[in-house]
Amino acid sequence: MKDRYGDDAEPRDHNPDCRNGWLGADLDGRMIPCLTCKPHLRTTVHTNDFGIR
Ligand SMILES: [Zn+2]
């Protein structure tokens, strides 16, 4: 039974390079996680702005 998106069940913004949740490796040889599959691996680059006032 097809869903309402037809044959493609993937999210529309899902990276087509994703392979089992990985997008390959960066220039340093580190694995790049697919944040669509592994949203918990999103790196927190935002700074904590509640420390110094
Ligand atoms: Zn993915």
mmCIF file of the protein (N, C-alpha, C, O) and its ligand, coordinates in Angstrom:
data_MODEL
# 
_entry.id   MODEL 
# 
loop_
_entity.id 
_entity.type 
_entity.pdbx_number_of_molecules 
1 polymer     1 
2 non-polymer 1 
# 
_entity_poly.entity_id                      1 
_entity_poly.type                           'polypeptide(L)' 
_entity_poly.nstd_linkage                   no 
_entity_poly.nstd_monomer                   no 
_entity_poly.pdbx_seq_one_letter_code       MKDRYGDDAEPRDHNPDCRNGWLGADLDGRMIPCLTCKPHLRTTVHTNDFGIR 
_entity_poly.pdbx_seq_one_letter_code_can   MKDRYGDDAEPRDHNPDCRNGWLGADLDGRMIPCLTCKPHLRTTVHTNDFGIR 
_entity_poly.pdbx_strand_id                 A 
# 
loop_
_entity_poly_seq.entity_id 
_entity_poly_seq.num 
_entity_poly_seq.mon_id 
_entity_poly_seq.hetero 
1 1  MET n 
1 2  LYS n 
1 3  ASP n 
1 4  ARG n 
1 5  TYR n 
1 6  GLY n 
1 7  ASP n 
1 8  ASP n 
1 9  ALA n 
1 10 GLU n 
1 11 PRO n 
1 12 ARG n 
1 13 ASP n 
1 14 HIS n 
1 15 ASN n 
1 16 PRO n 
1 17 ASP n 
1 18 CYS n 
1 19 ARG n 
1 20 ASN n 
1 21 GLY n 
1 22 TRP n 
1 23 LEU n 
1 24 GLY n 
1 25 ALA n 
1 26 ASP n 
1 27 LEU n 
1 28 ASP n 
1 29 GLY n 
1 30 ARG n 
1 31 MET n 
1 32 ILE n 
1 33 PRO n 
1 34 CYS n 
1 35 LEU n 
1 36 THR n 
1 37 CYS n 
1 38 LYS n 
1 39 PRO n 
1 40 HIS n 
1 41 LEU n 
1 42 ARG n 
1 43 THR n 
1 44 THR n 
1 45 VAL n 
1 46 HIS n 
1 47 THR n 
1 48 ASN n 
1 49 ASP n 
1 50 PHE n 
1 51 GLY n 
1 52 ILE n 
1 53 ARG n 
# 
loop_
_struct_asym.id 
_struct_asym.entity_id 
A 1 
B 2 
# 
loop_
_chem_comp.id 
_chem_comp.type 
_chem_comp.mon_nstd_flag 
ALA 'L-peptide linking' y 
ARG 'L-peptide linking' y 
ASN 'L-peptide linking' y 
ASP 'L-peptide linking' y 
CYS 'L-peptide linking' y 
GLU 'L-peptide linking' y 
GLY 'peptide linking'   y 
HIS 'L-peptide linking' y 
ILE 'L-peptide linking' y 
LEU 'L-peptide linking' y 
LYS 'L-peptide linking' y 
MET 'L-peptide linking' y 
PHE 'L-peptide linking' y 
PRO 'L-peptide linking' y 
THR 'L-peptide linking' y 
TRP 'L-peptide linking' y 
TYR 'L-peptide linking' y 
VAL 'L-peptide linking' y 
ZN  non-polymer         . 
# 
_pdbx_entity_nonpoly.entity_id   2 
_pdbx_entity_nonpoly.name        ? 
_pdbx_entity_nonpoly.comp_id     ZN 
# 
_pdbx_nonpoly_scheme.asym_id         B 
_pdbx_nonpoly_scheme.entity_id       2 
_pdbx_nonpoly_scheme.mon_id          ZN 
_pdbx_nonpoly_scheme.ndb_seq_num     1 
_pdbx_nonpoly_scheme.pdb_seq_num     101 
_pdbx_nonpoly_scheme.auth_seq_num    101 
_pdbx_nonpoly_scheme.pdb_mon_id      ZN 
_pdbx_nonpoly_scheme.auth_mon_id     ZN 
_pdbx_nonpoly_scheme.pdb_strand_id   A 
_pdbx_nonpoly_scheme.pdb_ins_code    . 
# 
loop_
_atom_site.group_PDB 
_atom_site.id 
_atom_site.type_symbol 
_atom_site.label_atom_id 
_atom_site.label_alt_id 
_atom_site.label_comp_id 
_atom_site.label_asym_id 
_atom_site.label_entity_id 
_atom_site.label_seq_id 
_atom_site.pdbx_PDB_ins_code 
_atom_site.Cartn_x 
_atom_site.Cartn_y 
_atom_site.Cartn_z 
_atom_site.occupancy 
_atom_site.B_iso_or_equiv 
_atom_site.pdbx_formal_charge 
_atom_site.auth_seq_id 
_atom_site.auth_comp_id 
_atom_site.auth_asym_id 
_atom_site.auth_atom_id 
_atom_site.pdbx_PDB_model_num 
ATOM   1   N  N  . MET A 1 1  ? 0.833  -1.207 0.000  1.00 0.00 ? 1   MET A N  1 
ATOM   2   C  CA . MET A 1 1  ? 0.000  0.000  0.000  1.00 0.00 ? 1   MET A CA 1 
ATOM   3   C  C  . MET A 1 1  ? 0.863  1.250  0.000  1.00 0.00 ? 1   MET A C  1 
ATOM   4   O  O  . MET A 1 1  ? 1.704  1.435  0.880  1.00 0.00 ? 1   MET A O  1 
ATOM   5   N  N  . LYS A 1 2  ? 0.654  2.099  -0.982 1.00 0.00 ? 2   LYS A N  1 
ATOM   6   C  CA . LYS A 1 2  ? 1.453  3.317  -1.075 1.00 0.00 ? 2   LYS A CA 1 
ATOM   7   C  C  . LYS A 1 2  ? 0.918  4.378  -0.121 1.00 0.00 ? 2   LYS A C  1 
ATOM   8   O  O  . LYS A 1 2  ? -0.276 4.435  0.174  1.00 0.00 ? 2   LYS A O  1 
ATOM   9   N  N  . ASP A 1 3  ? 1.829  5.210  0.349  1.00 0.00 ? 3   ASP A N  1 
ATOM   10  C  CA . ASP A 1 3  ? 1.387  6.349  1.131  1.00 0.00 ? 3   ASP A CA 1 
ATOM   11  C  C  . ASP A 1 3  ? 1.058  7.500  0.172  1.00 0.00 ? 3   ASP A C  1 
ATOM   12  O  O  . ASP A 1 3  ? 1.114  7.347  -1.048 1.00 0.00 ? 3   ASP A O  1 
ATOM   13  N  N  . ARG A 1 4  ? 0.717  8.639  0.747  1.00 0.00 ? 4   ARG A N  1 
ATOM   14  C  CA . ARG A 1 4  ? 0.264  9.739  -0.094 1.00 0.00 ? 4   ARG A CA 1 
ATOM   15  C  C  . ARG A 1 4  ? 1.373  10.419 -0.876 1.00 0.00 ? 4   ARG A C  1 
ATOM   16  O  O  . ARG A 1 4  ? 1.119  11.297 -1.701 1.00 0.00 ? 4   ARG A O  1 
ATOM   17  N  N  . TYR A 1 5  ? 2.636  9.995  -0.602 1.00 0.00 ? 5   TYR A N  1 
ATOM   18  C  CA . TYR A 1 5  ? 3.745  10.549 -1.363 1.00 0.00 ? 5   TYR A CA 1 
ATOM   19  C  C  . TYR A 1 5  ? 4.110  9.646  -2.541 1.00 0.00 ? 5   TYR A C  1 
ATOM   20  O  O  . TYR A 1 5  ? 5.061  9.937  -3.267 1.00 0.00 ? 5   TYR A O  1 
ATOM   21  N  N  . GLY A 1 6  ? 3.373  8.565  -2.739 1.00 0.00 ? 6   GLY A N  1 
ATOM   22  C  CA . GLY A 1 6  ? 3.697  7.677  -3.836 1.00 0.00 ? 6   GLY A CA 1 
ATOM   23  C  C  . GLY A 1 6  ? 4.801  6.713  -3.456 1.00 0.00 ? 6   GLY A C  1 
ATOM   24  O  O  . GLY A 1 6  ? 4.833  6.201  -2.337 1.00 0.00 ? 6   GLY A O  1 
ATOM   25  N  N  . ASP A 1 7  ? 5.712  6.464  -4.397 1.00 0.00 ? 7   ASP A N  1 
ATOM   26  C  CA . ASP A 1 7  ? 6.770  5.482  -4.168 1.00 0.00 ? 7   ASP A CA 1 
ATOM   27  C  C  . ASP A 1 7  ? 7.831  5.998  -3.216 1.00 0.00 ? 7   ASP A C  1 
ATOM   28  O  O  . ASP A 1 7  ? 8.479  5.213  -2.524 1.00 0.00 ? 7   ASP A O  1 
ATOM   29  N  N  . ASP A 1 8  ? 8.015  7.304  -3.173 1.00 0.00 ? 8   ASP A N  1 
ATOM   30  C  CA . ASP A 1 8  ? 9.112  7.864  -2.387 1.00 0.00 ? 8   ASP A CA 1 
ATOM   31  C  C  . ASP A 1 8  ? 8.639  8.133  -0.972 1.00 0.00 ? 8   ASP A C  1 
ATOM   32  O  O  . ASP A 1 8  ? 7.859  9.058  -0.745 1.00 0.00 ? 8   ASP A O  1 
ATOM   33  N  N  . ALA A 1 9  ? 9.102  7.336  -0.014 1.00 0.00 ? 9   ALA A N  1 
ATOM   34  C  CA . ALA A 1 9  ? 8.709  7.509  1.379  1.00 0.00 ? 9   ALA A CA 1 
ATOM   35  C  C  . ALA A 1 9  ? 9.707  8.373  2.136  1.00 0.00 ? 9   ALA A C  1 
ATOM   36  O  O  . ALA A 1 9  ? 9.498  8.670  3.312  1.00 0.00 ? 9   ALA A O  1 
ATOM   37  N  N  . GLU A 1 10 ? 10.800 8.784  1.470  1.00 0.00 ? 10  GLU A N  1 
ATOM   38  C  CA . GLU A 1 10 ? 11.816 9.588  2.134  1.00 0.00 ? 10  GLU A CA 1 
ATOM   39  C  C  . GLU A 1 10 ? 11.323 11.033 2.288  1.00 0.00 ? 10  GLU A C  1 
ATOM   40  O  O  . GLU A 1 10 ? 10.534 11.510 1.473  1.00 0.00 ? 10  GLU A O  1 
ATOM   41  N  N  . PRO A 1 11 ? 11.789 11.725 3.329  1.00 0.00 ? 11  PRO A N  1 
ATOM   42  C  CA . PRO A 1 11 ? 11.508 13.161 3.435  1.00 0.00 ? 11  PRO A CA 1 
ATOM   43  C  C  . PRO A 1 11 ? 12.084 13.892 2.215  1.00 0.00 ? 11  PRO A C  1 
ATOM   44  O  O  . PRO A 1 11 ? 13.114 13.495 1.671  1.00 0.00 ? 11  PRO A O  1 
ATOM   45  N  N  . ARG A 1 12 ? 11.417 14.944 1.802  1.00 0.00 ? 12  ARG A N  1 
ATOM   46  C  CA . ARG A 1 12 ? 11.825 15.611 0.572  1.00 0.00 ? 12  ARG A CA 1 
ATOM   47  C  C  . ARG A 1 12 ? 13.207 16.247 0.692  1.00 0.00 ? 12  ARG A C  1 
ATOM   48  O  O  . ARG A 1 12 ? 13.924 16.364 -0.302 1.00 0.00 ? 12  ARG A O  1 
ATOM   49  N  N  . ASP A 1 13 ? 13.589 16.661 1.907  1.00 0.00 ? 13  ASP A N  1 
ATOM   50  C  CA . ASP A 1 13 ? 14.880 17.315 2.092  1.00 0.00 ? 13  ASP A CA 1 
ATOM   51  C  C  . ASP A 1 13 ? 15.962 16.342 2.545  1.00 0.00 ? 13  ASP A C  1 
ATOM   52  O  O  . ASP A 1 13 ? 17.036 16.758 2.978  1.00 0.00 ? 13  ASP A O  1 
ATOM   53  N  N  . HIS A 1 14 ? 15.685 15.080 2.447  1.00 0.00 ? 14  HIS A N  1 
ATOM   54  C  CA . HIS A 1 14 ? 16.686 14.088 2.849  1.00 0.00 ? 14  HIS A CA 1 
ATOM   55  C  C  . HIS A 1 14 ? 17.830 14.072 1.852  1.00 0.00 ? 14  HIS A C  1 
ATOM   56  O  O  . HIS A 1 14 ? 17.617 14.082 0.639  1.00 0.00 ? 14  HIS A O  1 
ATOM   57  N  N  . ASN A 1 15 ? 19.045 14.046 2.379  1.00 0.00 ? 15  ASN A N  1 
ATOM   58  C  CA . ASN A 1 15 ? 20.215 14.087 1.514  1.00 0.00 ? 15  ASN A CA 1 
ATOM   59  C  C  . ASN A 1 15 ? 20.297 12.815 0.671  1.00 0.00 ? 15  ASN A C  1 
ATOM   60  O  O  . ASN A 1 15 ? 20.296 11.716 1.225  1.00 0.00 ? 15  ASN A O  1 
ATOM   61  N  N  . PRO A 1 16 ? 20.369 12.938 -0.648 1.00 0.00 ? 16  PRO A N  1 
ATOM   62  C  CA . PRO A 1 16 ? 20.407 11.751 -1.520 1.00 0.00 ? 16  PRO A CA 1 
ATOM   63  C  C  . PRO A 1 16 ? 21.695 10.965 -1.372 1.00 0.00 ? 16  PRO A C  1 
ATOM   64  O  O  . PRO A 1 16 ? 21.771 9.824  -1.828 1.00 0.00 ? 16  PRO A O  1 
ATOM   65  N  N  . ASP A 1 17 ? 22.726 11.555 -0.738 1.00 0.00 ? 17  ASP A N  1 
ATOM   66  C  CA . ASP A 1 17 ? 23.992 10.853 -0.532 1.00 0.00 ? 17  ASP A CA 1 
ATOM   67  C  C  . ASP A 1 17 ? 23.971 9.983  0.708  1.00 0.00 ? 17  ASP A C  1 
ATOM   68  O  O  . ASP A 1 17 ? 24.945 9.283  0.986  1.00 0.00 ? 17  ASP A O  1 
ATOM   69  N  N  . CYS A 1 18 ? 22.867 10.013 1.466  1.00 0.00 ? 18  CYS A N  1 
ATOM   70  C  CA . CYS A 1 18 ? 22.795 9.265  2.711  1.00 0.00 ? 18  CYS A CA 1 
ATOM   71  C  C  . CYS A 1 18 ? 22.882 7.769  2.440  1.00 0.00 ? 18  CYS A C  1 
ATOM   72  O  O  . CYS A 1 18 ? 22.173 7.223  1.595  1.00 0.00 ? 18  CYS A O  1 
ATOM   73  N  N  . ARG A 1 19 ? 23.785 7.120  3.194  1.00 0.00 ? 19  ARG A N  1 
ATOM   74  C  CA . ARG A 1 19 ? 23.911 5.670  3.126  1.00 0.00 ? 19  ARG A CA 1 
ATOM   75  C  C  . ARG A 1 19 ? 23.863 5.139  4.546  1.00 0.00 ? 19  ARG A C  1 
ATOM   76  O  O  . ARG A 1 19 ? 24.836 5.263  5.291  1.00 0.00 ? 19  ARG A O  1 
ATOM   77  N  N  . ASN A 1 20 ? 22.750 4.553  4.924  1.00 0.00 ? 20  ASN A N  1 
ATOM   78  C  CA . ASN A 1 20 ? 22.584 4.009  6.264  1.00 0.00 ? 20  ASN A CA 1 
ATOM   79  C  C  . ASN A 1 20 ? 22.836 5.055  7.338  1.00 0.00 ? 20  ASN A C  1 
ATOM   80  O  O  . ASN A 1 20 ? 23.354 4.733  8.407  1.00 0.00 ? 20  ASN A O  1 
ATOM   81  N  N  . GLY A 1 21 ? 22.475 6.301  7.066  1.00 0.00 ? 21  GLY A N  1 
ATOM   82  C  CA . GLY A 1 21 ? 22.608 7.346  8.058  1.00 0.00 ? 21  GLY A CA 1 
ATOM   83  C  C  . GLY A 1 21 ? 23.924 8.093  7.999  1.00 0.00 ? 21  GLY A C  1 
ATOM   84  O  O  . GLY A 1 21 ? 24.194 8.939  8.851  1.00 0.00 ? 21  GLY A O  1 
ATOM   85  N  N  . TRP A 1 22 ? 24.749 7.793  7.003  1.00 0.00 ? 22  TRP A N  1 
ATOM   86  C  CA . TRP A 1 22 ? 26.033 8.477  6.879  1.00 0.00 ? 22  TRP A CA 1 
ATOM   87  C  C  . TRP A 1 22 ? 26.167 9.079  5.493  1.00 0.00 ? 22  TRP A C  1 
ATOM   88  O  O  . TRP A 1 22 ? 25.721 8.501  4.502  1.00 0.00 ? 22  TRP A O  1 
ATOM   89  N  N  . LEU A 1 23 ? 26.789 10.254 5.438  1.00 0.00 ? 23  LEU A N  1 
ATOM   90  C  CA . LEU A 1 23 ? 26.932 10.959 4.169  1.00 0.00 ? 23  LEU A CA 1 
ATOM   91  C  C  . LEU A 1 23 ? 28.320 10.806 3.580  1.00 0.00 ? 23  LEU A C  1 
ATOM   92  O  O  . LEU A 1 23 ? 28.634 11.415 2.557  1.00 0.00 ? 23  LEU A O  1 
ATOM   93  N  N  . GLY A 1 24 ? 29.173 9.977  4.234  1.00 0.00 ? 24  GLY A N  1 
ATOM   94  C  CA . GLY A 1 24 ? 30.547 9.835  3.766  1.00 0.00 ? 24  GLY A CA 1 
ATOM   95  C  C  . GLY A 1 24 ? 31.497 10.392 4.797  1.00 0.00 ? 24  GLY A C  1 
ATOM   96  O  O  . GLY A 1 24 ? 31.164 10.463 5.980  1.00 0.00 ? 24  GLY A O  1 
ATOM   97  N  N  . ALA A 1 25 ? 32.683 10.791 4.358  1.00 0.00 ? 25  ALA A N  1 
ATOM   98  C  CA . ALA A 1 25 ? 33.685 11.309 5.268  1.00 0.00 ? 25  ALA A CA 1 
ATOM   99  C  C  . ALA A 1 25 ? 34.122 12.692 4.838  1.00 0.00 ? 25  ALA A C  1 
ATOM   100 O  O  . ALA A 1 25 ? 34.105 13.029 3.654  1.00 0.00 ? 25  ALA A O  1 
ATOM   101 N  N  . ASP A 1 26 ? 34.519 13.501 5.835  1.00 0.00 ? 26  ASP A N  1 
ATOM   102 C  CA . ASP A 1 26 ? 35.007 14.831 5.495  1.00 0.00 ? 26  ASP A CA 1 
ATOM   103 C  C  . ASP A 1 26 ? 36.496 14.767 5.149  1.00 0.00 ? 26  ASP A C  1 
ATOM   104 O  O  . ASP A 1 26 ? 37.062 13.680 5.036  1.00 0.00 ? 26  ASP A O  1 
ATOM   105 N  N  . LEU A 1 27 ? 37.123 15.916 4.984  1.00 0.00 ? 27  LEU A N  1 
ATOM   106 C  CA . LEU A 1 27 ? 38.521 15.963 4.556  1.00 0.00 ? 27  LEU A CA 1 
ATOM   107 C  C  . LEU A 1 27 ? 39.449 15.384 5.604  1.00 0.00 ? 27  LEU A C  1 
ATOM   108 O  O  . LEU A 1 27 ? 40.573 14.995 5.286  1.00 0.00 ? 27  LEU A O  1 
ATOM   109 N  N  . ASP A 1 28 ? 39.000 15.320 6.848  1.00 0.00 ? 28  ASP A N  1 
ATOM   110 C  CA . ASP A 1 28 ? 39.811 14.750 7.922  1.00 0.00 ? 28  ASP A CA 1 
ATOM   111 C  C  . ASP A 1 28 ? 39.537 13.266 8.114  1.00 0.00 ? 28  ASP A C  1 
ATOM   112 O  O  . ASP A 1 28 ? 40.102 12.645 9.015  1.00 0.00 ? 28  ASP A O  1 
ATOM   113 N  N  . GLY A 1 29 ? 38.690 12.700 7.291  1.00 0.00 ? 29  GLY A N  1 
ATOM   114 C  CA . GLY A 1 29 ? 38.409 11.281 7.379  1.00 0.00 ? 29  GLY A CA 1 
ATOM   115 C  C  . GLY A 1 29 ? 37.363 10.924 8.413  1.00 0.00 ? 29  GLY A C  1 
ATOM   116 O  O  . GLY A 1 29 ? 37.147 9.751  8.717  1.00 0.00 ? 29  GLY A O  1 
ATOM   117 N  N  . ARG A 1 30 ? 36.705 11.959 8.957  1.00 0.00 ? 30  ARG A N  1 
ATOM   118 C  CA . ARG A 1 30 ? 35.662 11.693 9.947  1.00 0.00 ? 30  ARG A CA 1 
ATOM   119 C  C  . ARG A 1 30 ? 34.328 11.467 9.263  1.00 0.00 ? 30  ARG A C  1 
ATOM   120 O  O  . ARG A 1 30 ? 33.986 12.146 8.295  1.00 0.00 ? 30  ARG A O  1 
ATOM   121 N  N  . MET A 1 31 ? 33.585 10.511 9.775  1.00 0.00 ? 31  MET A N  1 
ATOM   122 C  CA . MET A 1 31 ? 32.298 10.199 9.173  1.00 0.00 ? 31  MET A CA 1 
ATOM   123 C  C  . MET A 1 31 ? 31.323 11.353 9.378  1.00 0.00 ? 31  MET A C  1 
ATOM   124 O  O  . MET A 1 31 ? 31.260 11.943 10.457 1.00 0.00 ? 31  MET A O  1 
ATOM   125 N  N  . ILE A 1 32 ? 30.573 11.664 8.342  1.00 0.00 ? 32  ILE A N  1 
ATOM   126 C  CA . ILE A 1 32 ? 29.589 12.731 8.413  1.00 0.00 ? 32  ILE A CA 1 
ATOM   127 C  C  . ILE A 1 32 ? 28.216 12.099 8.608  1.00 0.00 ? 32  ILE A C  1 
ATOM   128 O  O  . ILE A 1 32 ? 27.734 11.392 7.723  1.00 0.00 ? 32  ILE A O  1 
ATOM   129 N  N  . PRO A 1 33 ? 27.578 12.342 9.754  1.00 0.00 ? 33  PRO A N  1 
ATOM   130 C  CA . PRO A 1 33 ? 26.266 11.747 9.988  1.00 0.00 ? 33  PRO A CA 1 
ATOM   131 C  C  . PRO A 1 33 ? 25.179 12.460 9.210  1.00 0.00 ? 33  PRO A C  1 
ATOM   132 O  O  . PRO A 1 33 ? 25.223 13.677 9.030  1.00 0.00 ? 33  PRO A O  1 
ATOM   133 N  N  . CYS A 1 34 ? 24.210 11.698 8.753  1.00 0.00 ? 34  CYS A N  1 
ATOM   134 C  CA . CYS A 1 34 ? 23.022 12.292 8.138  1.00 0.00 ? 34  CYS A CA 1 
ATOM   135 C  C  . CYS A 1 34 ? 22.107 12.749 9.264  1.00 0.00 ? 34  CYS A C  1 
ATOM   136 O  O  . CYS A 1 34 ? 21.582 11.926 10.014 1.00 0.00 ? 34  CYS A O  1 
ATOM   137 N  N  . LEU A 1 35 ? 21.917 14.045 9.383  1.00 0.00 ? 35  LEU A N  1 
ATOM   138 C  CA . LEU A 1 35 ? 21.136 14.575 10.503 1.00 0.00 ? 35  LEU A CA 1 
ATOM   139 C  C  . LEU A 1 35 ? 19.649 14.325 10.330 1.00 0.00 ? 35  LEU A C  1 
ATOM   140 O  O  . LEU A 1 35 ? 18.867 14.532 11.259 1.00 0.00 ? 35  LEU A O  1 
ATOM   141 N  N  . THR A 1 36 ? 19.261 13.885 9.155  1.00 0.00 ? 36  THR A N  1 
ATOM   142 C  CA . THR A 1 36 ? 17.868 13.475 8.991  1.00 0.00 ? 36  THR A CA 1 
ATOM   143 C  C  . THR A 1 36 ? 17.645 12.125 9.662  1.00 0.00 ? 36  THR A C  1 
ATOM   144 O  O  . THR A 1 36 ? 16.602 11.884 10.270 1.00 0.00 ? 36  THR A O  1 
ATOM   145 N  N  . CYS A 1 37 ? 18.645 11.242 9.542  1.00 0.00 ? 37  CYS A N  1 
ATOM   146 C  CA . CYS A 1 37 ? 18.548 9.922  10.152 1.00 0.00 ? 37  CYS A CA 1 
ATOM   147 C  C  . CYS A 1 37 ? 19.013 9.954  11.594 1.00 0.00 ? 37  CYS A C  1 
ATOM   148 O  O  . CYS A 1 37 ? 18.511 9.202  12.429 1.00 0.00 ? 37  CYS A O  1 
ATOM   149 N  N  . LYS A 1 38 ? 19.983 10.831 11.893 1.00 0.00 ? 38  LYS A N  1 
ATOM   150 C  CA . LYS A 1 38 ? 20.598 10.873 13.214 1.00 0.00 ? 38  LYS A CA 1 
ATOM   151 C  C  . LYS A 1 38 ? 20.542 12.289 13.778 1.00 0.00 ? 38  LYS A C  1 
ATOM   152 O  O  . LYS A 1 38 ? 21.590 12.898 13.994 1.00 0.00 ? 38  LYS A O  1 
ATOM   153 N  N  . PRO A 1 39 ? 19.364 12.824 14.019 1.00 0.00 ? 39  PRO A N  1 
ATOM   154 C  CA . PRO A 1 39 ? 19.252 14.223 14.475 1.00 0.00 ? 39  PRO A CA 1 
ATOM   155 C  C  . PRO A 1 39 ? 19.919 14.456 15.819 1.00 0.00 ? 39  PRO A C  1 
ATOM   156 O  O  . PRO A 1 39 ? 20.257 15.592 16.153 1.00 0.00 ? 39  PRO A O  1 
ATOM   157 N  N  . HIS A 1 40 ? 20.118 13.376 16.612 1.00 0.00 ? 40  HIS A N  1 
ATOM   158 C  CA . HIS A 1 40 ? 20.741 13.539 17.922 1.00 0.00 ? 40  HIS A CA 1 
ATOM   159 C  C  . HIS A 1 40 ? 22.232 13.777 17.794 1.00 0.00 ? 40  HIS A C  1 
ATOM   160 O  O  . HIS A 1 40 ? 22.879 14.135 18.778 1.00 0.00 ? 40  HIS A O  1 
ATOM   161 N  N  . LEU A 1 41 ? 22.802 13.587 16.598 1.00 0.00 ? 41  LEU A N  1 
ATOM   162 C  CA . LEU A 1 41 ? 24.231 13.807 16.397 1.00 0.00 ? 41  LEU A CA 1 
ATOM   163 C  C  . LEU A 1 41 ? 24.529 15.222 15.939 1.00 0.00 ? 41  LEU A C  1 
ATOM   164 O  O  . LEU A 1 41 ? 25.682 15.574 15.690 1.00 0.00 ? 41  LEU A O  1 
ATOM   165 N  N  . ARG A 1 42 ? 23.488 16.030 15.830 1.00 0.00 ? 42  ARG A N  1 
ATOM   166 C  CA . ARG A 1 42 ? 23.701 17.418 15.417 1.00 0.00 ? 42  ARG A CA 1 
ATOM   167 C  C  . ARG A 1 42 ? 24.642 18.108 16.397 1.00 0.00 ? 42  ARG A C  1 
ATOM   168 O  O  . ARG A 1 42 ? 24.404 18.109 17.605 1.00 0.00 ? 42  ARG A O  1 
ATOM   169 N  N  . THR A 1 43 ? 25.709 18.692 15.869 1.00 0.00 ? 43  THR A N  1 
ATOM   170 C  CA . THR A 1 43 ? 26.691 19.332 16.729 1.00 0.00 ? 43  THR A CA 1 
ATOM   171 C  C  . THR A 1 43 ? 26.152 20.666 17.227 1.00 0.00 ? 43  THR A C  1 
ATOM   172 O  O  . THR A 1 43 ? 25.592 21.457 16.468 1.00 0.00 ? 43  THR A O  1 
ATOM   173 N  N  . THR A 1 44 ? 26.337 20.892 18.516 1.00 0.00 ? 44  THR A N  1 
ATOM   174 C  CA . THR A 1 44 ? 25.843 22.136 19.103 1.00 0.00 ? 44  THR A CA 1 
ATOM   175 C  C  . THR A 1 44 ? 26.900 23.211 18.934 1.00 0.00 ? 44  THR A C  1 
ATOM   176 O  O  . THR A 1 44 ? 27.863 23.271 19.699 1.00 0.00 ? 44  THR A O  1 
ATOM   177 N  N  . VAL A 1 45 ? 26.719 24.056 17.936 1.00 0.00 ? 45  VAL A N  1 
ATOM   178 C  CA . VAL A 1 45 ? 27.680 25.104 17.653 1.00 0.00 ? 45  VAL A CA 1 
ATOM   179 C  C  . VAL A 1 45 ? 27.267 26.421 18.293 1.00 0.00 ? 45  VAL A C  1 
ATOM   180 O  O  . VAL A 1 45 ? 28.040 27.379 18.315 1.00 0.00 ? 45  VAL A O  1 
ATOM   181 N  N  . HIS A 1 46 ? 26.046 26.463 18.813 1.00 0.00 ? 46  HIS A N  1 
ATOM   182 C  CA . HIS A 1 46 ? 25.589 27.700 19.438 1.00 0.00 ? 46  HIS A CA 1 
ATOM   183 C  C  . HIS A 1 46 ? 26.288 27.894 20.784 1.00 0.00 ? 46  HIS A C  1 
ATOM   184 O  O  . HIS A 1 46 ? 26.553 26.924 21.494 1.00 0.00 ? 46  HIS A O  1 
ATOM   185 N  N  . THR A 1 47 ? 26.576 29.108 21.120 1.00 0.00 ? 47  THR A N  1 
ATOM   186 C  CA . THR A 1 47 ? 27.268 29.386 22.376 1.00 0.00 ? 47  THR A CA 1 
ATOM   187 C  C  . THR A 1 47 ? 26.258 29.573 23.501 1.00 0.00 ? 47  THR A C  1 
ATOM   188 O  O  . THR A 1 47 ? 25.129 30.016 23.288 1.00 0.00 ? 47  THR A O  1 
ATOM   189 N  N  . ASN A 1 48 ? 26.696 29.225 24.692 1.00 0.00 ? 48  ASN A N  1 
ATOM   190 C  CA . ASN A 1 48 ? 25.831 29.445 25.847 1.00 0.00 ? 48  ASN A CA 1 
ATOM   191 C  C  . ASN A 1 48 ? 25.918 30.907 26.255 1.00 0.00 ? 48  ASN A C  1 
ATOM   192 O  O  . ASN A 1 48 ? 26.961 31.372 26.715 1.00 0.00 ? 48  ASN A O  1 
ATOM   193 N  N  . ASP A 1 49 ? 24.842 31.611 26.088 1.00 0.00 ? 49  ASP A N  1 
ATOM   194 C  CA . ASP A 1 49 ? 24.860 33.057 26.350 1.00 0.00 ? 49  ASP A CA 1 
ATOM   195 C  C  . ASP A 1 49 ? 24.232 33.411 27.690 1.00 0.00 ? 49  ASP A C  1 
ATOM   196 O  O  . ASP A 1 49 ? 23.875 34.563 27.937 1.00 0.00 ? 49  ASP A O  1 
ATOM   197 N  N  . PHE A 1 50 ? 24.101 32.401 28.556 1.00 0.00 ? 50  PHE A N  1 
ATOM   198 C  CA . PHE A 1 50 ? 23.477 32.685 29.850 1.00 0.00 ? 50  PHE A CA 1 
ATOM   199 C  C  . PHE A 1 50 ? 24.501 32.757 30.970 1.00 0.00 ? 50  PHE A C  1 
ATOM   200 O  O  . PHE A 1 50 ? 24.127 32.787 32.143 1.00 0.00 ? 50  PHE A O  1 
ATOM   201 N  N  . GLY A 1 51 ? 25.783 32.785 30.635 1.00 0.00 ? 51  GLY A N  1 
ATOM   202 C  CA . GLY A 1 51 ? 26.819 32.767 31.666 1.00 0.00 ? 51  GLY A CA 1 
ATOM   203 C  C  . GLY A 1 51 ? 27.193 34.156 32.130 1.00 0.00 ? 51  GLY A C  1 
ATOM   204 O  O  . GLY A 1 51 ? 26.956 34.526 33.280 1.00 0.00 ? 51  GLY A O  1 
ATOM   205 N  N  . ILE A 1 52 ? 27.775 34.918 31.234 1.00 0.00 ? 52  ILE A N  1 
ATOM   206 C  CA . ILE A 1 52 ? 28.285 36.235 31.606 1.00 0.00 ? 52  ILE A CA 1 
ATOM   207 C  C  . ILE A 1 52 ? 27.263 37.315 31.282 1.00 0.00 ? 52  ILE A C  1 
ATOM   208 O  O  . ILE A 1 52 ? 26.756 37.392 30.163 1.00 0.00 ? 52  ILE A O  1 
ATOM   209 N  N  . ARG A 1 53 ? 26.972 38.141 32.265 1.00 0.00 ? 53  ARG A N  1 
ATOM   210 C  CA . ARG A 1 53 ? 26.062 39.262 32.032 1.00 0.00 ? 53  ARG A CA 1 
ATOM   211 C  C  . ARG A 1 53 ? 26.800 40.570 32.297 1.00 0.00 ? 53  ARG A C  1 
ATOM   212 O  O  . ARG A 1 53 ? 26.218 41.646 32.160 1.00 0.00 ? 53  ARG A O  1 
HETATM 213 ZN ZN . ZN  B 2 .  ? 19.680 9.884  6.072  1.00 0.00 2 101 ZN  A ZN 1 
# 
